[in-house]
Amino acid sequence: MRIRLYIAPNGMAEIARLQHADYSHVSAVSLSECKGARLMAVNIMDEKFGPINSLFQGFLESTTDGVLICDKDTKVIMANPAFQTMFGWEFLDLAGKDHNEIPIFSVGQRDEGNQLHRKLVTEGHVSNYITKRMHRNGSDVHVSVSLTIVEHLQSTSYIAIYRDITSLVNSRIRIRDSEQCLRSLYEHHSEPVFTLDLEGRITDCNSLFLQQSGFSAQEILGMPFMPLISPTDINRTMNHFNEAKRGRKQRYGVTVIDKMGRCLELDVTNIPIQVNGEIVGVYGITKDITELKKVQRQLRDREQHFKSLFNHLPDAVFSFDLHGNFTGANAATEKLLGYNTNELKGFSFKPFVLAEDLPDTANHFKLAAEGNIQRYATRGIDKKGRMLDLDVTNLPIYVDGEIVGVFGIVRDMTDIAEAQRKMEESERRYRKLVELSPSPIIVYSEGKFVYMNDAAAKCFGTNDPEDIYGKPVLAFVHPEFHQLARERSRTVTVERETLSWEEMKLLRVDGSIFDAETIGTTIEIDGKTSSLLIIRDVTERKKAEAIVTYLANHDILTAIPNRLYFKRLLEQRLKQHATGMLVFIDLDRFKAINDTFGHSVGDLLLQQVGQRLVSVNNRGIFCRQGGDEFISFFSDIEEIDAASIALEMIEKLSRPYEIDGTFLDITPSVGISMYPKDSNFAEMLIKQADAALYAAKEKGRNTYEFFSKRLEEKNERKAWIGTQLRKAIEFNEFELHFQPKHNVQSKVILGVEALIRWQHPEMGIISPDQFIPVAEETRLILPIGEWVLRTACKQAKQWSNQGHSLVISVNVSVQQFLQEDFVTRVQYALAESGLSPEFLNLEITESLPMFDFDTVIVKLNQIKSLGVTISLDDFGTGYSSLSYLSEIPFDYVKIDKSFVKHIHTHSVHSSIIQSVISIAHTLNRKVVAEGVECEETLHFLQESGCDEVQGFYLHPPLTSVQMEKLLQLGRYS
């Protein structure tokens, strides 16, 4: 038989058997030839414990790998010396034992051994299985295990080859720990850190660098570093970077620009990164010194002043070995103790510590030598024997992860200790100050009072603080604020945070309640954590705030809620109740009372109105909306009951009001919207009731009106008209019609009245009755009125050029007339058209003088001075009195058609007309009657002495073309 010895790729010995006649020699085979070789069979012994082939025996004894051979029953039959050395067991200790029972397995590894055996039986071999076994001394041995089966003459043996990789594993662990430590140091460095490749690109950085630069990791990684440098520093920074690439550590100052464009002044350290002696990159450590530079610039003039102080700071730093012997010291140490470094080296620190403090100092040193940073106070003795009060910090000195000594940082606290003693004296004086402080101050510990000054005692209703000492703090806190008090107590005592001012209700000794604000912090008393509170009694301030809140929520005049507070109340009621009615009230002709009796009387009247409103229904809430408008809401009211409430309201508000001995009469108009029928929203209900209110006023006032679909449609119609009016102005959809005015006797056409018409592209003609009120509400009447004035003047001038000199009358709205520059606008219309002023007549409503009589009169006189005539339109329908006829500078009185229409059925109307004509003629004014629809009416006016008439009986309004044709036929047509 030939026996070959293989050295496998992993360096472990393997044996193979080849059938051959010549087996007297063993030949070595190259590594490449035996790659992947598997042990098949070997005849290693004649009997169970027979001699082993000498060559194989020599290999087993010389190899560093542990070899263990077991028979078919997995009993140990051989363990080479390397195996015995590896695990500390002699062969005789192992021989004959089951492989899994030998003491290299810990208890938890038995199952692993069985699994490996099953795998070996199934697959025929196990290669390089990494695990650990146990040394005889109990230590772990990390091994790589290969198992194989040897078959010969129907006999089976098992070979296990162990390689000790403990050193390799430990090295990897140290490398891993070192890498983690370095990465942690990199990431948790106290300063921003970054890494550059040799091209100057950023390849890594910690989170502080991202915060400093303002970039995200995705944005900055791979970015060249130089674009971040201020242009003035680029060349110098590049030189430092190149020096770092040559292996020289660099430190320099530089200005960089962050993502937001802000300039930062940084202190930069560049450290070359070497791998296997080759520089592969550069570390950068930055420190933001922007503020430092700023401070340095501010303190530049004072730098020399403090330089001497900094150079003579009395701090000493020295090092000890683990036995407490000096190994080094700085120059300040000699100043502190009087000994130089050479005198101290090798001596223990103990002789330099006061005997009374030595045990405690030695214990602190021991703890520091065990890795615990220590800071403590002790007393030392200098070379002259003087006692020194010292503040000491001991830090462990680490070298390669081991503590090799202790640093000592010592500050001379002798003067400070003296100052401390003085401070204690000052504290005693301060305590006296606290006791005499007018601010209530208390101290409590473990939930009970331990101190309070006299001001606090008085605040709690006692003259003797001893009455309260030892009692629970919560006993003097209103129950509603117990939870808040507990939370604040925990904040100050457990979390040690200072409390901000907080309001709460406290109790006095007699149980009375007062409002207070408290602020607190933690203090130490006799080594025990306590809480100090300062109290402010804010009872009076709270009362004042309540008054301010009331004033903010209520109408000052009527003392009922204002509209902002009412809206909040209304929204609450809508959430709480299923039904209700909202009432919008406006007092009819309230302005007349203000103008007649003065605003003080008007205010007293509004107060009485508010009082009567709140008496209407106990389920109502009320507010003054503004001026003479009020709103109320009644909960749980159905529509069937709403009318009776509205009538009750009107009845109560319509009763005479006695003010300063004078009885005043006023009536309300009421608009009603129903919840939830009309809307679920407060604003919409108010808007709907307001719309219903205006409908009530249109019905004649002193009545109520429910919001309805019809009103909604009417409002929508008005809204639509408002929108379309703007388009009509833009696209010139208006035109003028002209109704002739005739001499009442001769019927000669003396002039015309310009009447606006709207030719809508889709709806056709829209009546002025529909769009003029909307135009006045939206103030579009101003551009419309100006267009009418200018267009009428141009038309009159055109007729004048044709030989028809007619006076054209133009209606002027109140808003238009009240414009400050109205007279100028009239002048412009005349100048633009070239029309002579005597051919322009302006018709103003008789209610116009009610707005500002004196101003109106001045403006009318200005218009008259231009040569323009003035008509008082719709006389008898407004508020004017006959006295106006003598004061207003008008030329014509126009009797409204509502009087003319009924002269044959109402004798009063005919009498009024005759009276107006008589008075007007007495004042040398002319009279124009409109609305003449029949011959009888014309005859009456002729007999009554009326001057001019107009109406459908004579001519309806005509277009400009129709009017021209009429004029061509003659002015008597």
Residue pairs with C-beta under 8 A, 6 or more apart in sequence:
1 17
1 18
1 19
1 20
1 23
1 43
2 17
2 18
2 20
2 22
2 23
2 25
2 26
2 27
3 15
3 17
3 23
3 26
3 42
3 43
3 53
3 55
3 56
4 15
4 16
4 18
4 26
4 27
4 29
5 13
5 14
5 15
5 26
5 28
5 29
5 55
5 56
5 59
6 13
6 14
6 15
6 16
6 29
6 34
6 37
7 13
7 14
7 31
7 34
8 14
8 34
8 35
8 36
8 37
8 146
9 31
9 35
9 36
10 127
10 128
10 144
10 146
10 163
11 65
11 163
12 65
12 146
12 161
12 163
13 59
13 60
13 63
13 65
13 67
13 161
14 34
14 37
14 38
14 39
14 148
15 39
15 42
15 44
15 56
15 150
15 159
16 37
16 38
16 39
16 40
16 41
16 42
17 40
17 41
17 42
17 43
17 152
26 53
26 55
26 56
38 124
38 125
38 148
39 125
39 148
39 149
39 150
39 159
40 150
40 151
41 150
41 151
41 152
42 56
42 150
42 152
43 53
43 152
43 153
44 52
44 53
44 56
44 69
44 150
44 157
45 51
45 52
45 77
48 71
48 77
49 77
52 60
52 78
60 67
60 78
60 80
60 81
61 80
61 81
63 80
63 82
64 82
64 163
64 164
65 82
65 161
65 162
65 163
66 79
66 80
66 82
66 83
66 84
66 85
66 86
66 87
66 143
66 161
66 162
66 163
66 164
67 78
67 79
67 80
67 82
67 83
67 159
67 160
67 161
67 162
68 76
68 78
68 79
68 80
68 83
68 94
68 99
68 159
68 160
68 161
68 162
69 76
69 77
69 78
69 79
69 150
69 157
69 158
69 159
69 160
70 76
70 77
70 99
70 157
70 158
70 159
70 160
71 77
71 155
71 156
71 157
71 158
72 155
72 156
72 157
72 158
73 98
74 98
74 99
74 100
74 117
74 158
75 96
75 97
75 98
75 99
76 94
76 95
76 96
76 97
76 98
76 99
76 102
77 95
77 96
77 157
78 91
79 89
79 91
79 94
79 95
83 162
84 90
84 91
86 135
86 141
86 143
86 162
86 164
87 104
87 133
87 134
87 135
87 136
87 141
88 135
88 136
88 137
89 102
89 103
89 104
89 136
93 103
94 102
99 113
99 117
99 158
99 160
100 110
100 113
100 114
100 117
103 134
103 136
104 133
104 134
104 135
104 141
105 112
105 113
105 133
105 134
106 133
106 134
109 131
109 133
109 134
112 131
116 126
116 129
116 145
116 147
117 147
119 126
120 126
120 147
120 148
120 149
120 158
121 149
124 148
124 149
125 146
125 147
125 148
125 149
126 145
126 146
126 147
126 148
127 146
128 144
128 145
128 146
129 144
129 145
129 146
129 147
130 142
130 143
130 144
130 145
130 165
131 142
131 143
131 145
132 140
132 141
132 142
132 143
133 140
133 141
133 143
133 162
134 140
134 141
135 141
140 166
141 164
141 166
142 164
142 165
142 166
142 168
142 169
142 170
143 162
143 163
143 164
143 165
143 166
144 162
144 163
144 165
145 160
145 161
145 162
145 163
146 160
146 161
147 158
147 159
147 160
147 161
148 158
148 159
149 156
149 157
149 158
149 159
150 156
150 157
150 158
150 159
151 157
186 193
186 204
186 206
187 206
187 207
188 206
189 206
189 208
189 285
191 208
191 285
191 286
191 287
192 205
192 206
192 208
192 209
192 211
192 212
192 213
192 285
192 286
192 287
192 288
193 205
193 206
193 208
193 209
193 283
193 284
193 285
193 286
194 202
194 204
194 205
194 206
194 209
194 225
194 283
194 284
194 286
195 202
195 203
195 204
195 205
195 273
195 281
195 282
195 283
195 284
196 202
196 203
196 225
196 241
196 281
196 282
196 283
196 284
197 203
197 280
197 281
198 245
198 279
198 280
198 281
198 282
199 224
200 224
200 225
200 226
200 241
201 222
201 223
201 224
201 225
202 220
202 221
202 222
202 223
202 224
202 225
203 221
203 222
203 281
204 221
205 217
205 220
205 221
209 220
209 286
210 216
210 217
210 220
212 258
212 264
212 286
212 288
213 220
213 228
213 256
213 258
213 259
214 258
214 259
214 260
215 223
215 258
215 259
219 259
225 241
225 284
226 234
226 237
226 238
228 256
228 257
228 258
229 237
229 254
229 255
229 256
229 257
230 254
230 255
230 256
230 257
230 263
232 255
233 254
233 255
236 252
236 254
237 252
237 254
237 268
240 250
240 252
240 268
240 270
241 250
241 270
241 282
243 250
243 270
244 250
244 270
244 271
244 272
244 282
245 272
245 279
245 282
246 272
246 279
247 272
247 274
247 279
248 272
249 269
249 270
249 271
249 272
250 268
250 269
250 270
251 267
251 268
251 269
251 270
252 267
252 268
253 265
253 266
253 267
253 268
253 289
254 265
254 266
254 268
255 263
255 264
255 265
255 266
256 263
256 264
256 266
257 263
257 264
258 264
263 290
264 288
264 290
265 288
265 289
265 290
265 292
265 293
266 286
266 287
266 288
266 289
266 290
267 286
267 287
267 289
268 284
268 285
268 286
269 283
269 284
269 285
269 286
270 282
270 283
270 284
271 282
271 283
271 284
271 285
272 279
272 281
272 282
272 283
273 279
273 280
273 281
273 282
273 283
274 280
296 303
299 306
313 332
314 332
314 335
314 336
314 411
314 412
315 332
315 409
315 410
315 411
315 412
316 329
316 330
316 332
316 333
316 335
316 336
316 337
316 408
316 409
316 410
316 411
316 412
317 329
317 330
317 332
317 333
317 407
317 408
317 409
317 410
318 326
318 327
318 328
318 329
318 330
318 333
318 344
318 407
318 408
318 410
319 326
319 327
319 328
319 329
319 397
319 405
319 406
319 407
319 408
320 326
320 327
320 349
320 365
320 405
320 406
320 407
320 408
321 327
321 404
321 405
322 369
322 403
322 404
322 405
322 406
323 348
324 348
324 349
324 350
324 362
324 365
324 406
325 346
325 347
325 348
325 349
326 344
326 345
326 346
326 347
326 348
326 349
327 345
327 405
328 341
328 345
329 341
329 344
333 339
333 341
333 344
333 410
334 340
334 341
336 382
336 388
336 410
336 412
337 344
337 352
337 380
337 382
337 383
338 382
338 383
338 384
339 383
349 361
349 365
349 408
350 358
350 362
351 381
352 380
352 381
353 361
353 378
353 379
353 380
353 381
354 378
354 379
354 380
354 381
354 387
356 379
357 378
357 379
360 376
360 378
361 376
361 378
361 392
364 374
364 376
364 378
364 392
364 394
365 374
365 394
365 406
367 374
367 394
368 374
368 394
368 395
368 396
368 406
369 396
369 403
369 406
370 396
370 403
371 396
371 403
372 396
373 393
373 394
373 395
373 396
374 392
374 393
374 394
375 391
375 392
375 393
375 394
376 392
377 389
377 390
377 391
377 392
377 413
378 390
378 392
379 387
379 388
379 389
379 390
380 387
380 388
380 390
380 410
381 387
381 388
382 388
388 412
388 414
389 412
389 413
389 414
389 416
389 417
390 410
390 411
390 412
390 413
391 410
391 411
391 413
391 416
392 408
392 409
392 410
393 408
393 409
393 410
394 406
394 407
394 408
395 406
395 407
395 409
396 403
396 405
396 406
396 407
397 403
397 404
397 405
397 406
397 407
398 404
434 441
434 453
435 453
435 454
436 453
436 454
437 453
437 455
438 455
439 455
439 534
439 535
439 536
440 452
440 453
440 455
440 456
440 458
440 459
440 534
440 535
440 536
440 537
441 452
441 453
441 455
441 456
441 532
441 533
441 534
441 535
442 449
442 451
442 452
442 453
442 456
442 532
442 533
442 535
443 449
443 450
443 451
443 452
443 523
443 525
443 530
443 531
443 532
443 533
444 450
444 473
444 530
444 531
444 533
445 525
445 528
445 529
445 530
445 531
447 472
447 473
447 474
447 489
448 470
448 471
448 472
448 473
449 468
449 469
449 470
449 471
449 473
450 469
450 470
450 525
450 530
451 465
451 469
452 460
452 465
452 468
452 469
453 465
454 463
454 465
456 465
456 535
457 463
457 464
457 465
457 467
457 468
459 508
459 514
459 516
459 535
459 537
460 468
460 476
460 506
460 508
460 509
461 508
461 509
461 510
461 512
462 468
462 509
467 509
468 476
468 509
473 485
473 489
474 482
474 485
474 486
475 507
476 506
476 507
476 508
477 485
477 504
477 505
477 506
477 507
478 504
478 505
478 506
478 507
478 513
480 505
481 504
481 505
484 502
484 504
485 504
488 499
488 502
488 518
488 520
489 531
491 497
491 499
492 498
492 499
492 520
492 521
492 522
492 531
493 522
493 529
493 530
493 531
496 522
496 529
498 519
498 520
498 521
498 522
499 518
499 519
499 520
499 521
499 533
500 519
501 517
501 518
501 519
501 536
502 517
502 518
502 519
503 515
503 516
503 517
503 538
504 516
504 517
504 518
505 513
505 514
505 515
505 516
506 513
506 514
506 515
506 516
506 535
507 513
507 514
508 514
514 537
514 539
515 537
515 538
515 539
515 541
515 542
516 535
516 536
516 537
516 538
516 539
517 535
517 536
517 538
518 533
518 534
518 535
518 536
519 533
519 534
520 531
520 532
520 533
520 534
521 531
521 532
522 529
522 530
522 531
522 532
523 529
523 530
523 531
523 532
524 530
552 565
553 561
553 562
553 564
553 565
554 560
554 561
554 562
554 565
555 561
555 562
555 610
555 623
555 624
557 603
557 606
557 607
557 610
557 624
558 606
558 607
558 609
558 610
558 611
558 624
559 607
559 610
560 610
560 613
560 614
560 622
560 623
560 624
561 569
561 621
561 622
561 623
561 624
562 623
562 624
563 623
563 624
563 625
563 626
563 631
565 623
566 621
566 622
566 623
566 631
566 633
567 682
567 683
569 621
569 633
570 582
570 621
570 633
570 682
570 685
571 682
573 580
573 621
573 633
573 635
574 580
574 675
574 680
574 681
574 682
576 635
577 635
577 636
578 636
578 676
579 635
579 636
579 637
579 638
579 674
579 675
579 676
580 633
580 634
580 635
580 636
580 637
580 674
580 675
581 633
581 634
581 637
581 639
581 642
581 645
581 672
581 673
581 674
581 675
582 631
582 632
582 633
582 672
582 673
582 674
582 675
582 685
582 686
582 688
582 689
583 631
583 632
583 633
583 634
583 645
583 646
583 649
583 670
583 671
583 672
583 689
584 625
584 629
584 630
584 631
584 670
584 671
584 672
584 673
584 686
584 689
584 690
584 692
584 693
585 613
585 629
585 630
585 631
585 632
585 649
585 653
585 668
585 669
585 670
585 671
585 693
586 628
586 629
586 630
586 668
586 669
586 693
586 697
587 609
587 628
587 629
587 653
587 666
587 667
587 668
588 666
588 667
588 668
588 669
588 697
588 701
588 702
589 666
589 701
590 602
590 605
590 627
590 628
590 666
591 628
592 879
593 601
593 602
593 605
593 664
593 666
594 601
594 602
595 850
597 659
597 662
597 664
601 659
601 660
601 662
601 664
604 659
604 660
605 657
605 659
605 664
605 666
606 624
606 628
608 657
608 659
609 630
609 653
609 657
610 622
610 624
610 630
612 652
612 653
612 655
613 620
613 622
613 630
613 632
613 649
613 653
614 620
614 622
615 652
616 632
616 645
616 648
616 649
616 652
617 634
617 645
617 648
619 634
619 635
619 636
619 637
620 632
620 633
620 634
620 635
621 632
621 633
622 630
622 631
622 632
623 630
623 631
623 632
624 630
625 631
631 686
631 689
632 649
633 675
634 642
634 645
637 645
639 674
639 677
639 706
642 672
642 674
642 706
643 704
646 670
646 672
646 704
647 704
649 668
649 670
650 667
650 668
650 670
650 702
650 703
650 704
653 666
653 667
653 668
654 665
654 666
654 667
654 668
654 702
656 663
656 664
656 665
657 663
657 664
657 665
657 666
658 664
667 701
667 702
668 702
669 693
669 696
669 697
669 701
669 702
669 703
669 704
670 693
670 696
670 703
670 704
670 705
671 688
671 689
671 690
671 691
671 692
671 693
671 694
671 695
671 696
671 704
671 705
671 707
672 689
672 692
672 704
672 705
672 706
672 707
673 679
673 685
673 686
673 688
673 689
673 692
673 706
673 707
674 706
674 707
675 685
678 684
678 685
678 688
678 707
679 685
679 688
688 707
688 711
688 712
689 707
691 707
691 711
691 712
691 714
691 715
692 704
692 705
692 706
692 707
692 708
692 711
693 705
695 705
695 711
695 714
696 703
696 704
696 705
699 705
705 711
717 770
718 773
718 774
718 777
721 766
721 770
721 771
721 774
722 774
722 777
722 778
722 780
724 760
725 771
725 774
725 775
725 778
725 780
725 784
726 780
727 733
728 734
728 758
728 760
729 780
729 783
729 784
729 787
733 758
733 759
733 760
733 761
734 756
734 757
734 758
734 759
734 784
734 787
734 788
735 756
735 757
735 759
735 959
736 754
736 755
736 756
736 757
736 788
736 791
736 792
736 795
736 960
737 754
737 755
737 756
737 757
737 957
737 958
737 959
738 752
738 753
738 754
738 755
738 795
738 808
738 957
738 958
738 959
738 960
738 963
739 752
739 753
739 755
739 950
739 955
739 956
739 957
739 958
740 749
740 751
740 752
740 950
740 954
740 955
740 958
740 963
740 966
741 749
741 750
741 751
741 752
741 753
741 807
741 809
741 928
741 948
741 949
741 950
742 748
742 749
742 750
742 948
742 949
742 950
742 954
743 750
743 947
743 948
744 929
744 938
744 941
744 942
744 946
744 947
744 948
744 949
745 942
746 972
747 954
747 972
748 971
748 972
749 806
749 966
749 967
749 971
749 972
749 973
750 806
750 807
750 948
751 806
751 807
751 808
751 809
751 841
752 806
752 807
752 808
752 809
752 963
753 808
753 809
753 811
753 843
753 950
754 788
754 791
754 792
754 795
754 808
754 809
754 810
754 811
755 768
755 957
756 768
756 772
756 784
756 788
757 765
757 768
757 957
758 765
758 766
758 768
758 771
759 765
760 766
772 781
774 780
775 781
775 784
776 813
776 815
779 815
781 813
781 815
781 816
782 815
782 816
782 819
785 812
785 813
785 815
785 816
786 816
786 825
786 829
788 810
788 811
789 810
789 812
789 825
789 826
789 829
790 828
790 829
790 832
790 833
792 808
792 810
792 840
793 808
793 829
793 830
793 832
793 833
793 835
793 840
794 832
794 833
794 835
795 808
795 960
796 806
796 807
796 808
796 833
796 835
796 839
796 840
797 833
797 834
797 835
799 805
799 806
799 963
799 964
799 967
800 806
800 835
800 836
800 839
802 964
802 967
804 967
804 971
805 839
806 839
806 967
807 838
807 839
807 840
807 841
807 869
808 839
808 840
808 841
809 841
809 842
809 843
809 871
810 840
810 841
810 842
810 843
811 843
811 873
812 842
812 843
812 844
813 845
814 845
814 847
814 848
814 851
816 822
817 844
817 848
817 856
817 859
818 851
819 825
822 859
823 859
823 862
823 863
823 866
826 840
826 842
826 863
826 866
826 868
827 866
829 835
830 836
830 837
830 840
830 866
830 868
836 867
837 866
837 867
837 868
838 867
838 868
838 869
840 868
840 869
841 868
841 869
841 870
841 871
841 891
841 892
842 863
842 868
842 869
842 870
842 871
843 870
843 871
843 872
843 873
843 894
844 860
844 870
844 871
844 872
844 873
844 890
845 873
845 874
845 878
846 872
846 873
846 874
846 875
846 876
846 877
846 878
846 879
846 880
846 884
847 878
847 879
847 880
848 856
849 856
849 857
849 880
849 884
849 888
850 878
850 879
850 880
857 887
857 888
857 889
860 870
860 888
860 889
860 890
861 889
863 870
864 870
864 889
869 891
869 892
870 889
870 890
870 891
870 892
871 890
871 891
871 892
871 893
871 894
871 928
872 880
872 884
872 885
872 888
872 890
872 892
872 893
872 894
873 894
874 894
874 896
875 893
875 894
875 895
875 896
875 916
876 895
876 896
876 898
876 899
876 912
876 916
877 896
877 898
882 919
885 893
885 919
885 920
885 923
885 925
886 923
890 925
891 925
891 926
892 925
892 926
892 927
892 928
892 947
892 948
893 916
893 920
893 925
893 926
893 927
893 928
894 927
894 928
894 929
894 930
895 913
895 916
895 927
895 928
895 929
895 930
895 946
896 930
896 931
897 930
897 931
897 951
898 931
899 909
899 912
899 913
900 909
900 913
900 929
900 930
900 931
900 932
900 937
900 941
900 951
901 931
901 933
902 909
903 909
903 910
903 913
903 937
903 940
904 910
904 936
904 937
904 940
910 940
913 929
913 941
913 944
913 946
914 944
916 927
917 927
917 944
917 945
917 946
918 945
920 926
920 927
921 927
921 945
926 947
926 948
927 945
927 946
927 947
927 948
928 946
928 947
928 948
928 949
928 950
929 941
929 946
929 948
929 949
929 950
929 951
930 949
930 950
930 951
931 951
932 938
932 941
932 949
932 950
932 951
932 952
932 953
932 954
933 951
933 952
933 953
934 953
935 953
937 951
937 953
938 949
938 953
938 954
941 949
955 966
958 966
966 973
